[in-house]
């Protein structure tokens, strides 16, 4: 403990000393005309960045009545992040933790997990949410980072616009239009545990038509186990993996009133993993499976927008998604077809209405084994939404009301209304409040699946305990109360704070049945409770060559069983145990000269406990930790960048999270890499 504190003190002292030194020397070697575009942009302009995820239409960030944080392309580039999950750690209100080399827990306002089921993730509006287990498989989200325009992170419910499962937040990853990526790009990354390469070609087809093609590949080495089955540490975690992905995007215009987009991706992933506990139907019953996994898939998305003379617009979007995932304990294949239509129009001088229709068909096929069984099934989802933004006082006060209606095959009709009020006392300040309802609909395994929890000898042979689906399992619900304040204090300083109180009901748990001799557990809507917290973000451009970003999150989650007579199947089923109460981060961007940059990132994550995969009635403590990333960037010429970067520099390896039931605790190793990016 003393050594860790000394390391922290030294790190903080180094940051302070470097800042003071650079500030004193700056006039002699930092010229404003050589700075990066991001640092040239006034913070007042940054507050007017257009976002689309809150209202499903463009609007300035400062005029949004929701807790929104935008991660820009420049943030991604300068952070040194090599994947989308790493970049998401920049946003307040999110808990981002790496479980193993290819698995992540990413959640908003609590409820972390390998399949964090109350956070909806989108890629250019295409849902990445898996209907089998709920949540997102982050290892399959490998789009070229240089082609990401921005990531919009909404904390809080987004069900009125995006529908079910947008309970605690929405992440929308938005890629650049093809016109913005003309030319060639090559990127190579080499490190002690990660290697990767990427190439992209952007081109012009006609006066108003542009396209791009890309391909990426990555190779990720194994980490080390926190403890093996015998209690020994520093053993190979057997979690190495490799990925290949390629894709395209075409954008065009027909005249001045029609725009269209066609884009798609295909991917292939192969990796190794340890599954523990892994139950078999013969002695020794409990074992560890050192096996492999694979994922294959592809998607195709098309959209068309027509603009009318009266400033109204009609948009059609459709996508098809095919994916297959094969692991030691299950295999699933999904074919998803989604159709969406949206119409936006102005009614008089005070009302801006947006309405839409949607249909989604899901075809799920499963290969059963002893570990998990899910019957093959199809699902159909129908939806309708309407939202009206009412201008109460010109340029000062807006009221936004709306609701979404959905009908699904599991729970029937679901309504998700919201009301939002935005007040701008002046151009530098905005105050907002919101009340909204959101639901998470059941996954396939919760309604009809079976997962083996234990096997054991009995006088009549092998006994088995399973976690069984429940045909009466219905939607979890949230009513959220939120408020926020944004202030452009000066041209170079901005503040954004949001507070929330969440009222949850019908939250899932695993409970025992009424028969005391029944060894099985059952999914049940047995919990309710509250969550509340505060999220803060601030940007400070100290000078034309030096910028700071600070974020802080405080949250508490308290769930209890609705009926005191209920007995939890295992304490680890409670989502309250895997969320840190406090998180904080500071990022520093420094431009030494025209050709040299440095970027520092220090994160703090409070202590919390995680599920114990060996003894499900106990938990594993994960202590408070600091994570420090740093990189040095050299630009030998305008279109070439060389980066030397380090991640998790304070320790050789760190336990960030403990997964639920399937992955043994794994420590994530320190990463050092060099990256060369050349565009031409």
N, C-alpha and C positions, 0 to 999 in steps of 0.2 A: 504493500500500500504506500509506503514512504517513497519507494522508487517511482511509482506511478505519479505521485504528487510532484516529485522533483522534476520528472519529465514534462509534466504540464506547465510548471512554473517556467522551465527553460523555454518551452515552446512559446508561451505568452510573452516572455521577455524578448525573445527573438523577433516576434511579430511587431511589438511596440518599438523596439530599437530600429528595426528595418524601416518602419513607417516614418519615424522621426528623421532618420538619416536621409531617406529618399526625399522627404519634404524639404530638407535643407539644401540638398544638392540639385533639386529639380531645375531651377532656372538655368543652370549651366549646360544641361544636356537634353532636356525634354521639350520638344517643339510641338505646339498644338496642331500644326498642319500635318503631322505625321501620325496622328493618333488613330486608333481603331474606330470604326464607325459607331460602335456602341457607346464609347466614351464621348464621342462628338455629339451624340444625341442629348438634348436637354431633357431632364427628368419630366418636365411638364409635357413634352412630346410622348415620353414613355407612358404616361398616364392616359394618353389618348390612343394607345394601341388598340386596334379593332379586334374584338373577340366575337365568336359566334356560338359558343357552346351553351350559354345561359338561356338565350331566347331563340336559338336556332336561326338567328339572323345577325348581321353585323351590327355591333354597337361599341362605343368607346368603353374601355375598362373603367374609367372614372364615372360612367353613367350606368353602372351595373349594380342592381340591388341584390347582390349575392357575394359570398366569400370566394373570390377568384384570385388565382395567382398564375401568372404567365411566365413560363420558362422559354426564353427566346433561343434562337439558333446560336446567338453569340454566347449566351449563358452556357449552352451545351458545349460549344467548342472550347471555351476558356476553362471550363470545369475539369476537363480531362476525362469526362465520363466516356466509357466505351460501350455502354448499353443504355437503353431507355430506363430500366429500373434505377441505375446509378444516377441518372439525371433527375429522376423524380424526387430524390432526397433533398433537392434544393427547395422544395415547396413546404411551407408551414402546414401543420395539420395532418401531414402524412407520416406514417411510420413505415420506413423502408429498411428492411433487414434481409441479409442474404442467408439462406438456409444451407445451401451447398453450392457447388460450382454453377449449376444450372437452375436452381430453385430459389424463389424469392417469396417473402411475405410483404405485401404492400397493402396498406389499409388506411382509411381515413376515419379519424375520431373513434379509434378503438376497433375491436373485432378483427385483430390480425390473424393470419393463418396462411398456409400454403395456398388454399383456395379461399381467399378473403371474399366472402360472398355478399357484402353490402357495398361494394365499390364497382361501378360500371365503367369499363374501359372501352374506348372507341379508337379506331384508326380511320381518320377522314370520314367519320360518321358510321363506319362499319363496326358492329358490336364484336368484341373479342371475348365475351362472356360465355363460358361453357355451360350448357344446360344439364350435363350429367351430374357434376359435383358442385357446380356454381364456382364463380371466380375466374381467374385468368391464368393460363400457362405462359409465364413470362419468357421462357426459353424460346418460344416460337415467334416472339415479336422482335424481329431482327432487321427491320428496314434500315436503309443507309442513313446514319445519323446526320450526315451533311445535307441530306435532302429534307430533314425535318424543319419546317418553318418556325413552329412554336408548339408548345404543349400547354393546353389550357387545363388547369386543375381547379375544379369546383369542389369546395368542401361544403357538405350539406346536401339535402335532398334535391334531386333533379328529375323526379318522376313525372312532373307535369309536362315536361318536354320530351324526355327520353324514355319514360315508361318504367316498368318494374325493374327492380334490382339496383336502381340509382338511389340507394337509401342514404348512405353517408357521404356520397361524393360521386363525381364524374371526372374521368380523365379522358380528354380528347386529344389525340396525337394528330397534328395537322401537317401534312407534307406540302412542299413547295409546288407551285404550278410548273409545268414543263418549261414555260417561257423563261422562268427564273434560273434554269439550270442548263442553259446552252453551253456547249463546249465539252471538254473532256476532264475527268478527274480520276486520279489514281491515289490510293492510300494504302500504306503498308505499316503494320504494327508488329513489333517484336519485343517480347518481354520474358521475364523469368517463369511465368506460368500462363501467359496468354499470348497468342499470336493470331494475326488476322490480316486480311487483304480485301480490298474493294476497288471496283472500277465503275465509272458511270459515263455515259455518252449522251449528251443533250443536243438536239438538232431542230432545225426549222424545216417544216414540210411545205408550207405555203405562207401566204401573207398573214393569215390568222390562225395557223395550226402549228403546234409544237409538240415534240415528243422527247422521251428519254428512256434509256435502258440502263439497268444496273445489275451488278452481281457482287455478292459478298461471301466470304468464307471465314470461319473462325475455328480455333483449336484451343481448348481450355483444359489445363492440367488438373489433377486431383488435389484436394485439400487434405487436411489431417482430421482424424476423429478427435472429438473432445475427450471421450473415453470409449474404449472398446468393450466387448462383452465381459472381459475380465477386469475392467477398471483401469487398464493401461491407456496412456495418452500417446500422442504423436504417432499413431498408426495411420496408414493410408486409408483415406475415406472412399476410395474407389468411385469417385464422382466426376471423372473426366468426361468431356463431351465435345462433339464437333458439329458444326452447322454449315450448310450451304443454302443460299437464297438468291433468287434473281427475280426481276420484275420489270414493269414498264409503266409509263403514264403518258397519255396523249390528251392535250387540251386544245380546244378550238372555238371559233366563233362563226356564226352564220349571220351575216349582216351585223347590225349593231344591237339587236335585241335578243339574240339566242346564243347561249354558251353551252358547251358540252365537255364532259370528261370521261375518259375510259382508262382504267388502271387495273393492274393485277399483279399477283406475286405467286411464286411457288417456292417451297422450302423442303429441306431434308435434314433431319437431326438424328444423330446416333450418339449414345452415351452409355456410361456404366453407372451403377448405383448399388447401394446396400439397402435392402428392405429389412427393417427390424422393428417390431417383432414379425416374424414370418411363420405362420402356423401350418403344420402338416397333420395328417390324420393317422400318424403312427409315431412311435417313440423316435426321437426325443420330444416330439410335439412342438416345442418352441425352438426355432433356429433363426439364423440370419441367411438371407438370400443374396449372394454376390452375383448379380445378374446384369443385364443390359436393358436399355429401353430405346425406342425409336419414335419419331414423329414425322409424318409426311402430310403435306397439304398444299392447297392452293386456293386462291380467291380471285374473283373478278367483280369489279364495281363500275357502274356507269351512272352518270347523272346528266340531266338536261334542264336548263333554266330558260324561261321565256319572260322577258320584261315587257310590260304593257306601258302605254303612253301615260297613264295616270300614276306612275310610280309603283304600281302593283307588280307582283311577279308570281309565276307558277313554276314549281320545281318538282321534277320526278327523279327519284334515285332508286336503284336496285342493286343488290349484290348477291352473289352466289359464293358459298364457302364450303369447301370440302376438306376434312381433316381426319387423319387416323393417328391414334396414339396407342402404342403397345408397350406395356410395362409388365413387370413380373407378377403383378397382382390384378391386372385387368387389361382389356383391350377394347377400345371404342372407336367407332367410325361415325362421323356426322356429315350430313348434307343439309345445308341451310339455304333457303331462298327467302329473301327479304325484299318487299316492295314498299315504297314510301312516296307519298305525294304531299306537297305543302303549298299553300296559297297565302300570300301576304298582301294586304291591301289597306288603304287608308280610308277611314269613314269620317267624313267631315274634316275639321281642322284639329280635332282633339283625340281621335281614336286611331290607333295603329293595331290592326288585328292580324293574327297569324293562326291559321287552322291547318289541319292535316289529317290524312288517313294512312293506315299502315296495315300490312299483312306479313306474317312470317310463318313459314312452314319448316319444321325441324324433323328430320328423319334420322333416328339414332339406332345403330346396330351395335351389339355387344357380344363378346366372346366370353362365356362364363368360365370360371375356374374355382378352385377351392377357396380362394381369398375373397372373391367378390362375385356377386351375381346380380345382373340387372336385365330385365326382359327387354327385348327389342320393342321400340315404340315410336310413334309419330306424334307430333304436337302441332297445333295450329293456334296462332295468336292474331287477334284482330284489335285494332286500336283506332281511336279518334281523339284529337286534342284541339282545344281552342284557347287562345290566350289574347288578351286585350290590354294594350298599354294606353292608359288614359292620361292625357296631359291636363292636370288640375290647375297648375299655374305655369304660364309660359316660361320655359328655361329654368324653372325652379322646383316644381313638384310634379311627380308622376306616380300613378297607381297602376300596378300590373296585377291582373287577376286572370286565373286560368285553371283548367283541369284537363286531365287525361283519363279517358275510359279505355280499359282493356278487357278483353275476354279471352281466357286461356282454358285449356282442357282440364286443368287440375282444380282450380279454385273458382272458376266461373268469372263473374264480373268484378273488376277492381276499379275504384275511383281514386285519383291522386290529384287533389286540388292544391292550389297555392295562392297566396296573396302577398304582394311585395310593394313597399312604399319607399320612394327615393326622394330626398330633399337636398337641394343644392343651395345653401345660403349665399354662396358666391362661386366663382369659377374654380377656386382652389380647394373647396371643401365639398364633401358629400356625406350624407347620413342616410342609412337605410335600415329598414326592419322587414322581417318576413316571417310568415307562418306557412308551413307546408306539411302535407302528408305524403308518405311514400311507403311502398311495400316491397318485400322480397318474396317472390313466388317460390314454391318448393322446387327443388331439383329432382331429377329422376330417381336418384338413389334414396332420397328422403321419402318418396312416395311408394316405391316398389322394389327397392334394392335390398341386398343382404350382404353384410361385410363381416367376415370372421374375426372375432375378438379373442378367442382362446379355444384350445383343445386340451383334453385331459383324459386320463384313463378312468374307466368305470367297470364294474363287474360285468356289464353287458357289451363292453367294447369301448370305442372312442366316444367321449362326450364332446359336445361343442357348444360354445356360447357365441352368439352372433348379434350384430346390431341390425335390426330389421326396419325396413321402410314401413310407413304408416299411411294407408289410403285416406285416413282422416286428417293427415297433416295439412295445415292450411298456411296462408301467407303470414309472414312476420310483418309487423306494422310499426311505423314511426310517425309521430307528430313532432315537428321541430320548430323551435322558436329561436330566431336569429336576429342579430343586430350588428351593424358595422359602421365604421367611420374611416374615411380617407381624407388625407390632408396633404396638399402640396405646400409645405411650410415655406419653402423658398424654391428658387429655380433649381437648386441642387440637392434638396432634401425632401423626401416624401415619407409618409407614414400610412400604414394600413392595419387596422385592428378589427377583429371580428370576435363576437362572443355568441355562444349558443347554449340552449337547454333542450335536450332530446328526451322524449317520452316514448319508451319502447314497450311493445306488448307482443305476446305470442312468440317470443324468441325461442329458438329450438334448443333442445337438450336431449340427452340420452337417458331414459328413465327405465326403471324396472316395471314389469307388468304387475297386475293385481295378484297373480298366482305366485306365492313365495317359492315354489319349486321350479318356476320357469327360469332357466339360466340366461335367457336372452334379454337384451336391452332394446328399446324401441324409440324411434324418433318421436318427439312430442313438443308441442307448443307450450312448454311448461314454465317459461320464465318471463318476467317483465322487470322493468327498472328504468333507470335514468342515466343519462350521460350529460356532462356539461364541461365547458372549457373555454379557453381564450387563445386566439391565434394572432400573432403580430409579425409584421414585416416592415422593414425600413430600408430605403436606399439613400446613400450619401455620396455624392460626387465631391470629394474633398478638394480636388483640383482637376485640371483638364487631363491629367495623366494617372490619377489615383481615384479608385472607386471602392466603396464598401457596401456590402449587403448583409443585413442581419435579420434572422428569423427566430421566433420563439413560440413554443406550443406548450400549453398546460391543459391537461385533460383528466377527467375522472369518469369511470364507468362503474355503475353499481346495479347488478342484476340479482334478482332473488326469485325463488320458486313461488309461483302463484298460490300453490297449495302446500302448506307446511308438511303434510303427510307424504308428499312425493319424496322419493329417494333417488338421488342422482346416480346414474350408472357409474360415472367416474368423475372425480373433481376436475380432471383435465378438460372436460367438455365445456366448462364455463369460459366464455370469451373474456371475462374480466381479468384473467390471470396473465395475459400476454400483451399488455399495453403499458408502456412507460408513462409516468405522470408528467414528466418534464422532458422537453427536447429544445435544443438551441443550436444555432449555427451562425458562423460569420465567414463570409467570402470576401477576398480582397483581390482586385484586379489592378495590376501595376504595368504601366508602359515606361520602360527605361528609356528607350530610344525608338527610332522608326523601326528597327529590326528586332528589338528584344522586348519580351514581355514576361511577366511572372504572375502566377495565379495561385492563391493559397486558400484552403478550405478547411476549417476546423469545426467539427460537429460534436455535440454532447448528447448522449441518450441516457436517460435515467434508468435505474435498475427496474427489473420486472421479473416475473417468473414465467417459465414455459412448461409445456406438457412433457411429462416423463414417458418416453416410449417403452421403458422397461417395466416400471411400476405406475400404472395409469391412475392410481389413487394418490400419487404424490406429484410434486412439481420440481423443476430444476431452476435454481436461482441464476439469473443473468445479471451480473453486477453493472453498476453505472460505468460507462465507458466514453472515452474520447476517440474520435476518428480524425486523422489528419491526412489530407491530400495536398500535394503541391506539384507544380509543373513549371518548367522553363521553356519558353517558346522563342525560336530564332527564325526570322524570315529573311533568308539570303536574297530573295527577290520577291516581287509583289505577289506572284502566283504560287509561291512555294512556302511551306511551313514545316519546321522540324520541332517536335516536342519531346522533351524528356520529362517523364511523369512518374510519380510514386503515389500509391494508394495504401491506406491503412499503415502509415509510416511509423506510428508510435509503438506497435507491437509486431512481432513476427507472425502471429496469428491471433484471431479473436473470435470468440463464440458470439454471434450476433442474434441468434434466434434458435429455438428448438421447435421443430415441426411436429404436427399432430400425427402420431401413430406410425408413420411409415419410414421416416428418415432419421437415423441416429444423429445425435448432436455432433455438428461438424464445425471446426474452427476455420475461418476464412483467412487465407495467407496474405501476407504483404505482397503487393504487386509493384514491380518496377518495369517500365516499358519505354521504348522509343518509337515515335510515330512520325512518318513522313507523308505529307499530303501535298500533291502537286496538281494544279488545275491549269489547263491550257486549251 
